[in-house]
Amino acid sequence: MTGANRLSGPLAASHPAAPEWLRCAAGGSRKSWAGTGSLAYLLLLPAIAVLVGLIAYPFLYSIFLSLQNKPIAEPGTFVGFKNYLTLWRSSVFLLVYEIPS
């Protein structure tokens, strides 16, 4: 076997006698996952799931809890925006927004 017919080295994928899977892996004519960018999005899915679990879920749950009258270690009752109206009508809470002169 001569050196020109041997399949080795970095140019082996471009050799006409190389198997089809090797030519495609080296950027051949078949569309690959890496060429379309789909693989990148697929690999990002676990990271996105972790971010949603650690950021979005607690944020949405805190909004849900703010709409309830929930004492510690007892079941809560839904009160809607009553908690926010109570705060808005409180004179102590409104002092926080007073602009000092």
Secondary structure as UniProt FT lines:
FT   TURN            3..5
FT   TURN            10..11
FT   HELIX           12..14
FT   TURN            16..17
FT   HELIX           20..25
FT   TURN            26..27
FT   HELIX           33..36
FT   HELIX           38..51
FT   HELIX           52..56
FT   HELIX           57..66
FT   STRAND          68..69
FT   TURN            72..73
FT   STRAND          77..78
FT   TURN            80..81
FT   HELIX           82..89
FT   HELIX           91..95
FT   TURN            96..97
//
